[in-house]
Amino acid sequence: MAMSAPLVDAPLRHLPGGPTAFRPILVASDRCKGCGLCIDVCQPGALALDASHVNAMGHHPVLLVHPEACTSCAKCARMCPDAALSVFARPKEA
């Protein structure tokens, strides 16, 4: 089975701030198995399992629920056994 856009988040669903708001984490929801390791290491509590979505593997993938709380520390990405998270640094303020 071919992968479709490996580093693209699930279809954008009611994201606060609109489609142009900065998102420090992109989740490859098609690869996420919902193990929760990233949630456990996220001290600010920016991540949660998406109970409203089930991916093709039958798992609830992780979702960035509090983008403003994310510090872009990348602990979640380093902990993920499936490399399903991409973390980006916040843009510098002008």
MMTF fields as JSON, N, C-alpha, C and O atoms, coordinates in Angstrom:
{
  "mmtfVersion": "1.0.0",
  "mmtfProducer": "UNKNOWN",
  "numBonds": 375,
  "numAtoms": 376,
  "numGroups": 94,
  "numChains": 1,
  "numModels": 1,
  "chainsPerModel": [1],
  "groupsPerChain": [94],
  "chainIdList": ["A"],
  "bondAtomList": [4, 2, 8, 6, 12, 10, 16, 14, 20, 18, 24, 22, 28, 26, 32, 30, 36, 34, 40, 38, 44, 42, 48, 46, 52, 50, 56, 54, 60, 58, 64, 62, 68, 66, 72, 70, 76, 74, 80, 78, 84, 82, 88, 86, 92, 90, 96, 94, 100, 98, 104, 102, 108, 106, 112, 110, 116, 114, 120, 118, 124, 122, 128, 126, 132, 130, 136, 134, 140, 138, 144, 142, 148, 146, 152, 150, 156, 154, 160, 158, 164, 162, 168, 166, 172, 170, 176, 174, 180, 178, 184, 182, 188, 186, 192, 190, 196, 194, 200, 198, 204, 202, 208, 206, 212, 210, 216, 214, 220, 218, 224, 222, 228, 226, 232, 230, 236, 234, 240, 238, 244, 242, 248, 246, 252, 250, 256, 254, 260, 258, 264, 262, 268, 266, 272, 270, 276, 274, 280, 278, 284, 282, 288, 286, 292, 290, 296, 294, 300, 298, 304, 302, 308, 306, 312, 310, 316, 314, 320, 318, 324, 322, 328, 326, 332, 330, 336, 334, 340, 338, 344, 342, 348, 346, 352, 350, 356, 354, 360, 358, 364, 362, 368, 366, 372, 370],
  "bondOrderList": [1, 1, 1, 1, 1, 1, 1, 1, 1, 1, 1, 1, 1, 1, 1, 1, 1, 1, 1, 1, 1, 1, 1, 1, 1, 1, 1, 1, 1, 1, 1, 1, 1, 1, 1, 1, 1, 1, 1, 1, 1, 1, 1, 1, 1, 1, 1, 1, 1, 1, 1, 1, 1, 1, 1, 1, 1, 1, 1, 1, 1, 1, 1, 1, 1, 1, 1, 1, 1, 1, 1, 1, 1, 1, 1, 1, 1, 1, 1, 1, 1, 1, 1, 1, 1, 1, 1, 1, 1, 1, 1, 1, 1],
  "groupList": [{"groupName": "MET", "atomNameList": ["N", "CA", "C", "O"], "elementList": ["N", "C", "C", "O"], "formalChargeList": [0, 0, 0, 0], "bondAtomList": [1, 0, 2, 1, 3, 2], "bondOrderList": [1, 1, 2], "singleLetterCode": "M", "chemCompType": "L-PEPTIDE LINKING"}, {"groupName": "ALA", "atomNameList": ["N", "CA", "C", "O"], "elementList": ["N", "C", "C", "O"], "formalChargeList": [0, 0, 0, 0], "bondAtomList": [1, 0, 2, 1, 3, 2], "bondOrderList": [1, 1, 2], "singleLetterCode": "A", "chemCompType": "L-PEPTIDE LINKING"}, {"groupName": "SER", "atomNameList": ["N", "CA", "C", "O"], "elementList": ["N", "C", "C", "O"], "formalChargeList": [0, 0, 0, 0], "bondAtomList": [1, 0, 2, 1, 3, 2], "bondOrderList": [1, 1, 2], "singleLetterCode": "S", "chemCompType": "L-PEPTIDE LINKING"}, {"groupName": "PRO", "atomNameList": ["N", "CA", "C", "O"], "elementList": ["N", "C", "C", "O"], "formalChargeList": [0, 0, 0, 0], "bondAtomList": [1, 0, 2, 1, 3, 2], "bondOrderList": [1, 1, 2], "singleLetterCode": "P", "chemCompType": "L-PEPTIDE LINKING"}, {"groupName": "LEU", "atomNameList": ["N", "CA", "C", "O"], "elementList": ["N", "C", "C", "O"], "formalChargeList": [0, 0, 0, 0], "bondAtomList": [1, 0, 2, 1, 3, 2], "bondOrderList": [1, 1, 2], "singleLetterCode": "L", "chemCompType": "L-PEPTIDE LINKING"}, {"groupName": "VAL", "atomNameList": ["N", "CA", "C", "O"], "elementList": ["N", "C", "C", "O"], "formalChargeList": [0, 0, 0, 0], "bondAtomList": [1, 0, 2, 1, 3, 2], "bondOrderList": [1, 1, 2], "singleLetterCode": "V", "chemCompType": "L-PEPTIDE LINKING"}, {"groupName": "ASP", "atomNameList": ["N", "CA", "C", "O"], "elementList": ["N", "C", "C", "O"], "formalChargeList": [0, 0, 0, 0], "bondAtomList": [1, 0, 2, 1, 3, 2], "bondOrderList": [1, 1, 2], "singleLetterCode": "D", "chemCompType": "L-PEPTIDE LINKING"}, {"groupName": "ARG", "atomNameList": ["N", "CA", "C", "O"], "elementList": ["N", "C", "C", "O"], "formalChargeList": [0, 0, 0, 0], "bondAtomList": [1, 0, 2, 1, 3, 2], "bondOrderList": [1, 1, 2], "singleLetterCode": "R", "chemCompType": "L-PEPTIDE LINKING"}, {"groupName": "HIS", "atomNameList": ["N", "CA", "C", "O"], "elementList": ["N", "C", "C", "O"], "formalChargeList": [0, 0, 0, 0], "bondAtomList": [1, 0, 2, 1, 3, 2], "bondOrderList": [1, 1, 2], "singleLetterCode": "H", "chemCompType": "L-PEPTIDE LINKING"}, {"groupName": "GLY", "atomNameList": ["N", "CA", "C", "O"], "elementList": ["N", "C", "C", "O"], "formalChargeList": [0, 0, 0, 0], "bondAtomList": [1, 0, 2, 1, 3, 2], "bondOrderList": [1, 1, 2], "singleLetterCode": "G", "chemCompType": "PEPTIDE LINKING"}, {"groupName": "THR", "atomNameList": ["N", "CA", "C", "O"], "elementList": ["N", "C", "C", "O"], "formalChargeList": [0, 0, 0, 0], "bondAtomList": [1, 0, 2, 1, 3, 2], "bondOrderList": [1, 1, 2], "singleLetterCode": "T", "chemCompType": "L-PEPTIDE LINKING"}, {"groupName": "PHE", "atomNameList": ["N", "CA", "C", "O"], "elementList": ["N", "C", "C", "O"], "formalChargeList": [0, 0, 0, 0], "bondAtomList": [1, 0, 2, 1, 3, 2], "bondOrderList": [1, 1, 2], "singleLetterCode": "F", "chemCompType": "L-PEPTIDE LINKING"}, {"groupName": "ILE", "atomNameList": ["N", "CA", "C", "O"], "elementList": ["N", "C", "C", "O"], "formalChargeList": [0, 0, 0, 0], "bondAtomList": [1, 0, 2, 1, 3, 2], "bondOrderList": [1, 1, 2], "singleLetterCode": "I", "chemCompType": "L-PEPTIDE LINKING"}, {"groupName": "CYS", "atomNameList": ["N", "CA", "C", "O"], "elementList": ["N", "C", "C", "O"], "formalChargeList": [0, 0, 0, 0], "bondAtomList": [1, 0, 2, 1, 3, 2], "bondOrderList": [1, 1, 2], "singleLetterCode": "C", "chemCompType": "L-PEPTIDE LINKING"}, {"groupName": "LYS", "atomNameList": ["N", "CA", "C", "O"], "elementList": ["N", "C", "C", "O"], "formalChargeList": [0, 0, 0, 0], "bondAtomList": [1, 0, 2, 1, 3, 2], "bondOrderList": [1, 1, 2], "singleLetterCode": "K", "chemCompType": "L-PEPTIDE LINKING"}, {"groupName": "GLN", "atomNameList": ["N", "CA", "C", "O"], "elementList": ["N", "C", "C", "O"], "formalChargeList": [0, 0, 0, 0], "bondAtomList": [1, 0, 2, 1, 3, 2], "bondOrderList": [1, 1, 2], "singleLetterCode": "Q", "chemCompType": "L-PEPTIDE LINKING"}, {"groupName": "ASN", "atomNameList": ["N", "CA", "C", "O"], "elementList": ["N", "C", "C", "O"], "formalChargeList": [0, 0, 0, 0], "bondAtomList": [1, 0, 2, 1, 3, 2], "bondOrderList": [1, 1, 2], "singleLetterCode": "N", "chemCompType": "L-PEPTIDE LINKING"}, {"groupName": "GLU", "atomNameList": ["N", "CA", "C", "O"], "elementList": ["N", "C", "C", "O"], "formalChargeList": [0, 0, 0, 0], "bondAtomList": [1, 0, 2, 1, 3, 2], "bondOrderList": [1, 1, 2], "singleLetterCode": "E", "chemCompType": "L-PEPTIDE LINKING"}],
  "groupTypeList": [0, 1, 0, 2, 1, 3, 4, 5, 6, 1, 3, 4, 7, 8, 4, 3, 9, 9, 3, 10, 1, 11, 7, 3, 12, 4, 5, 1, 2, 6, 7, 13, 14, 9, 13, 9, 4, 13, 12, 6, 5, 13, 15, 3, 9, 1, 4, 1, 4, 6, 1, 2, 8, 5, 16, 1, 0, 9, 8, 8, 3, 5, 4, 4, 5, 8, 3, 17, 1, 13, 10, 2, 13, 1, 14, 13, 1, 7, 0, 13, 3, 6, 1, 1, 4, 2, 5, 11, 1, 7, 3, 14, 17, 1],
  "groupIdList": [1, 2, 3, 4, 5, 6, 7, 8, 9, 10, 11, 12, 13, 14, 15, 16, 17, 18, 19, 20, 21, 22, 23, 24, 25, 26, 27, 28, 29, 30, 31, 32, 33, 34, 35, 36, 37, 38, 39, 40, 41, 42, 43, 44, 45, 46, 47, 48, 49, 50, 51, 52, 53, 54, 55, 56, 57, 58, 59, 60, 61, 62, 63, 64, 65, 66, 67, 68, 69, 70, 71, 72, 73, 74, 75, 76, 77, 78, 79, 80, 81, 82, 83, 84, 85, 86, 87, 88, 89, 90, 91, 92, 93, 94],
  "secStructList": [7, 7, 7, 1, 7, 6, 6, 7, 7, 1, 1, 7, 7, 1, 7, 6, 6, 7, 6, 6, 1, 7, 7, 1, 3, 3, 3, 7, 6, 6, 6, 7, 7, 7, 7, 7, 2, 2, 2, 2, 2, 7, 6, 6, 7, 7, 3, 3, 3, 7, 6, 6, 7, 7, 7, 6, 6, 1, 7, 7, 7, 3, 3, 3, 7, 7, 4, 4, 4, 7, 7, 7, 7, 7, 2, 2, 2, 2, 2, 7, 6, 6, 7, 7, 3, 3, 3, 7, 7, 7, 7, 7, 7, 7],
  "xCoordList": [0.844, 0.0, 0.893, 1.805, 0.64, 1.427, 1.014, -0.165, 2.019, 1.738, 1.377, 1.981, 0.401, 0.048, 0.568, 0.198, 1.398, 1.964, 2.359, 1.6, 3.527, 3.913, 4.013, 3.862, 4.259, 4.405, 3.263, 3.442, 2.129, 0.988, 0.014, -0.293, -0.471, -1.437, -2.74, -2.956, -3.585, -4.92, -5.614, -5.162, -6.688, -7.389, -7.647, -8.096, -7.359, -7.481, -8.925, -9.836, -9.112, -10.446, -10.534, -9.967, -11.219, -11.521, -10.291, -10.325, -9.23, -8.024, -8.126, -8.453, -7.848, -7.926, -6.883, -5.772, -7.247, -6.316, -6.387, -5.694, -7.198, -7.35, -6.246, -5.308, -6.355, -5.41, -4.003, -3.064, -3.823, -2.492, -1.763, -0.609, -2.39, -1.747, -0.576, -0.635, 0.485, 1.676, 1.372, 0.773, 1.781, 1.628, 3.025, 3.705, 3.476, 4.831, 5.033, 6.169, 3.945, 4.064, 3.127, 1.952, 3.671, 2.851, 2.843, 3.883, 1.673, 1.518, 1.185, 0.236, 1.963, 1.644, 0.644, 1.015, -0.616, -1.64, -1.796, -2.284, -1.385, -1.473, -0.438, -0.609, 0.642, 1.666, 1.543, 2.17, 0.75, 0.646, -0.19, -1.297, 0.361, -0.373, -1.002, -1.513, -0.971, -1.649, -1.077, -1.817, 0.231, 0.843, 0.879, 0.918, 0.865, 0.831, 2.174, 2.221, 3.273, 4.589, 4.883, 5.464, 4.491, 4.721, 3.91, 4.382, 2.711, 1.856, 2.473, 2.435, 3.037, 3.652, 4.843, 5.05, 5.639, 6.825, 6.553, 7.434, 5.368, 5.034, 4.656, 3.522, 5.625, 5.381, 4.331, 3.551, 4.274, 3.239, 1.831, 0.851, 1.719, 0.403, -0.22, -1.434, 0.595, 0.114, -0.504, -1.187, -0.276, -0.736, -1.794, -1.817, -2.673, -3.684, -4.087, -3.859, -4.678, -5.195, -6.474, -7.302, -6.629, -7.804, -8.9, -8.913, -9.804, -10.863, -11.887, -12.681, -11.88, -12.868, -12.376, -13.121, -11.14, -10.569, -9.883, -9.194, -10.072, -9.386, -8.652, -9.253, -7.347, -6.576, -6.778, -7.523, -6.116, -6.28, -5.819, -6.247, -4.942, -4.468, -5.418, -5.211, -6.449, -7.415, -7.05, -7.566, -6.165, -5.717, -6.195, -6.427, -6.339, -6.602, -5.246, -4.448, -4.972, -3.673, -3.6, -4.616, -2.391, -2.177, -2.553, -2.505, -2.926, -3.362, -2.762, -2.702, -2.324, -1.834, -3.052, -3.712, -3.349, -4.557, -4.284, -5.194, -3.052, -2.688, -1.405, -0.339, -1.486, -0.272, 0.458, 1.681, -0.276, 0.359, 1.199, 2.098, 0.922, 1.667, 2.948, 3.853, 3.032, 4.197, 5.443, 5.418, 6.526, 7.799, 8.761, 9.885, 8.354, 9.185, 10.441, 11.495, 10.329, 11.478, 11.823, 12.947, 10.877, 11.041, 11.179, 11.564, 10.88, 10.907, 9.898, 10.155, 8.764, 7.735, 8.249, 8.053, 8.903, 9.416, 10.526, 10.613, 11.369, 12.447, 11.896, 12.498, 10.778, 10.188, 9.363, 9.18, 8.87, 7.961, 8.67, 9.619, 8.214, 8.859, 8.563, 9.231, 7.566, 7.179, 7.539, 7.141, 8.284, 8.678, 7.478, 7.531, 6.408, 5.164, 5.027, 4.036, 6.021, 5.932, 7.082, 8.23, 6.761, 7.765, 7.58, 6.47, 8.679, 8.613, 9.344, 10.433, 8.746, 9.3, 9.475, 8.657, 10.554, 10.805, 9.844, 9.461, 9.468, 8.589, 9.331, 10.538, 8.614, 9.262, 9.678, 9.009, 10.782, 11.241, 10.317, 9.84, 10.073, 9.242, 10.009, 11.218, 9.318, 9.967, 10.164, 10.697],
  "yCoordList": [-1.169, 0.0, 1.236, 1.341, 2.159, 3.382, 4.368, 4.514, 5.038, 6.053, 7.359, 7.725, 8.054, 9.352, 10.446, 10.492, 11.305, 12.44, 12.056, 12.309, 11.454, 10.898, 11.893, 11.489, 13.172, 14.123, 15.148, 16.271, 14.763, 15.662, 15.229, 14.045, 16.2, 15.922, 15.459, 15.623, 14.892, 14.498, 15.741, 16.856, 15.579, 16.759, 17.734, 17.336, 19.006, 19.996, 20.086, 20.37, 19.841, 19.818, 20.858, 20.662, 21.932, 22.925, 23.322, 23.297, 23.68, 24.086, 25.553, 26.401, 25.861, 27.252, 28.096, 27.636, 29.332, 30.231, 30.187, 30.955, 29.315, 29.238, 28.441, 27.997, 28.258, 27.402, 27.976, 27.228, 29.285, 29.869, 29.958, 30.385, 29.574, 29.622, 28.643, 27.561, 29.039, 28.194, 26.941, 27.02, 25.796, 24.515, 23.96, 23.584, 23.895, 23.429, 21.938, 21.481, 21.176, 19.724, 19.279, 19.645, 18.488, 17.818, 16.339, 15.753, 15.744, 14.33, 13.562, 13.899, 12.539, 11.637, 10.631, 9.536, 11.019, 10.22, 8.83, 7.919, 8.659, 7.334, 6.37, 5.155, 6.895, 6.037, 5.907, 5.03, 6.76, 6.768, 5.586, 5.352, 4.842, 3.702, 4.01, 3.109, 5.267, 5.681, 5.092, 4.833, 4.876, 4.249, 5.194, 4.742, 6.51, 7.488, 7.859, 8.642, 7.322, 7.656, 9.149, 9.753, 9.734, 11.165, 11.997, 13.026, 11.559, 12.266, 12.225, 13.21, 11.085, 10.925, 11.847, 12.324, 12.115, 12.959, 14.437, 15.267, 14.779, 16.175, 16.874, 16.769, 17.59, 18.254, 19.362, 19.517, 20.145, 21.168, 20.616, 21.349, 19.343, 18.75, 19.211, 19.403, 19.391, 19.888, 18.8, 19.111, 17.526, 16.411, 15.58, 15.49, 14.973, 14.052, 13.101, 13.384, 11.987, 11.073, 11.646, 12.203, 11.508, 12.012, 10.95, 10.043, 11.064, 10.071, 10.113, 9.184, 11.172, 11.304, 10.749, 10.752, 10.277, 9.815, 8.466, 8.254, 7.563, 6.275, 6.178, 6.356, 5.893, 5.814, 4.452, 3.607, 4.253, 3.024, 1.779, 0.668, 1.963, 0.823, 0.503, -0.474, 1.319, 1.074, 1.705, 1.295, 2.701, 3.352, 4.797, 5.425, 5.312, 6.728, 7.438, 7.23, 8.266, 8.93, 10.096, 10.559, 10.552, 11.701, 12.973, 13.029, 13.98, 15.246, 16.38, 16.294, 17.425, 18.622, 19.423, 20.059, 19.393, 20.053, 21.444, 22.271, 21.716, 23.02, 23.514, 23.455, 24.004, 24.432, 25.563, 25.673, 26.393, 27.503, 27.026, 27.741, 25.841, 25.29, 24.581, 24.385, 24.202, 23.46, 24.341, 25.477, 23.809, 24.537, 24.115, 24.613, 23.227, 22.686, 22.001, 22.053, 21.363, 20.676, 19.378, 18.889, 18.824, 17.61, 16.33, 15.3, 16.361, 15.119, 14.12, 12.916, 14.612, 13.725, 12.995, 11.788, 13.727, 13.129, 12.117, 11.083, 12.417, 11.478, 10.215, 9.148, 10.316, 9.169, 8.29, 7.103, 8.852, 8.133, 6.984, 7.217, 5.745, 4.597, 4.505, 3.766, 5.251, 5.172, 6.425, 6.556, 7.341, 8.596, 9.284, 9.721, 9.37, 9.951, 11.439, 12.06, 12.021, 13.429, 14.222, 13.778, 15.394, 16.338, 17.612, 18.133, 18.115, 19.291, 20.447, 20.272, 21.611, 22.815, 23.896, 24.027, 24.674, 25.787, 26.92, 27.127, 27.638, 28.795, 29.874, 30.045, 30.604, 31.708, 32.793, 33.014, 33.462, 34.536, 35.733, 36.059, 36.385, 37.578, 38.715, 38.847, 39.526, 40.638, 41.828, 42.853],
  "zCoordList": [0.0, 0.0, 0.0, 0.82, -0.901, -0.996, 0.083, 0.407, 0.629, 1.648, 0.96, -0.048, 1.503, 0.952, 1.871, 3.044, 1.372, 2.109, 3.532, 4.468, 3.711, 4.999, 6.149, 7.302, 5.888, 6.987, 7.018, 7.488, 6.529, 6.523, 7.597, 7.736, 8.356, 9.407, 8.765, 7.564, 9.577, 9.131, 8.585, 8.848, 7.84, 7.34, 8.49, 9.565, 8.252, 9.309, 9.783, 9.006, 11.064, 11.646, 12.755, 13.829, 12.517, 13.549, 14.357, 15.587, 13.693, 14.388, 14.789, 13.959, 16.063, 16.493, 15.784, 15.519, 15.479, 14.82, 13.307, 12.64, 12.753, 11.304, 10.636, 11.297, 9.327, 8.607, 8.507, 8.234, 8.721, 8.6, 9.938, 9.971, 11.022, 12.336, 12.377, 11.793, 13.073, 13.173, 13.981, 15.053, 13.473, 14.154, 14.4, 13.445, 15.662, 15.932, 15.704, 15.578, 15.648, 15.459, 14.34, 14.307, 13.432, 12.423, 12.754, 13.052, 12.7, 13.021, 11.746, 11.038, 11.462, 10.357, 10.923, 11.345, 10.924, 11.598, 11.0, 11.668, 9.742, 9.128, 9.709, 9.609, 10.32, 10.919, 12.432, 13.026, 13.062, 14.518, 15.001, 14.515, 15.97, 16.515, 17.866, 18.532, 18.275, 19.495, 20.765, 21.713, 20.802, 21.986, 23.179, 24.324, 22.925, 24.0, 24.593, 25.541, 24.068, 24.61, 24.475, 25.377, 23.369, 23.162, 24.15, 24.634, 24.444, 25.396, 26.789, 27.526, 27.136, 28.463, 28.678, 29.794, 27.632, 27.803, 27.562, 27.789, 27.113, 26.834, 28.139, 28.606, 28.721, 29.995, 29.908, 30.848, 28.812, 28.745, 28.492, 28.625, 28.131, 27.873, 26.572, 26.499, 25.543, 24.258, 23.385, 22.41, 23.719, 22.894, 23.601, 24.829, 22.804, 23.327, 22.205, 21.029, 22.573, 21.55, 20.966, 21.687, 19.673, 18.971, 18.999, 18.168, 19.943, 20.11, 18.978, 18.834, 18.176, 17.104, 15.765, 14.786, 15.716, 14.449, 14.645, 15.643, 13.7, 13.689, 12.353, 11.293, 12.409, 11.168, 10.492, 10.989, 9.369, 8.584, 9.336, 9.021, 10.337, 11.127, 12.286, 13.007, 12.463, 13.531, 14.861, 15.901, 14.845, 16.079, 16.135, 15.102, 17.341, 17.539, 17.535, 18.449, 16.531, 16.479, 17.464, 17.983, 17.705, 18.579, 17.826, 16.597, 18.59, 18.02, 18.843, 20.069, 18.185, 18.862, 19.307, 18.486, 20.597, 21.106, 21.663, 21.719, 22.074, 22.621, 21.956, 22.569, 20.702, 20.005, 20.72, 20.624, 21.427, 22.139, 23.325, 23.769, 23.835, 24.973, 24.536, 25.347, 23.28, 22.783, 22.799, 22.325, 23.344, 23.404, 22.296, 22.242, 21.429, 20.346, 20.875, 20.241, 22.027, 22.627, 21.896, 22.005, 21.161, 20.348, 21.16, 20.606, 22.444, 23.229, 22.678, 22.666, 22.228, 21.68, 20.439, 20.299, 19.543, 18.312, 18.594, 17.931, 19.576, 19.922, 20.571, 20.449, 21.251, 21.929, 20.986, 21.254, 19.9, 18.995, 18.271, 17.523, 18.489, 17.837, 16.339, 15.617, 15.877, 14.468, 13.672, 12.515, 14.277, 13.625, 12.984, 11.834, 13.747, 13.244, 13.548, 13.164, 14.239, 14.613, 14.005, 14.014, 13.479, 13.003, 13.812, 13.916, 14.389, 15.245, 14.579, 14.033, 14.628, 14.011, 15.067, 15.978, 14.936, 15.86, 15.538, 14.387, 16.564, 16.364, 15.592, 15.764, 14.739, 14.029, 15.018, 16.028, 14.721, 15.584, 15.456, 14.369, 16.593, 16.591, 15.927, 16.117, 15.159, 14.459, 15.374, 14.948]
}
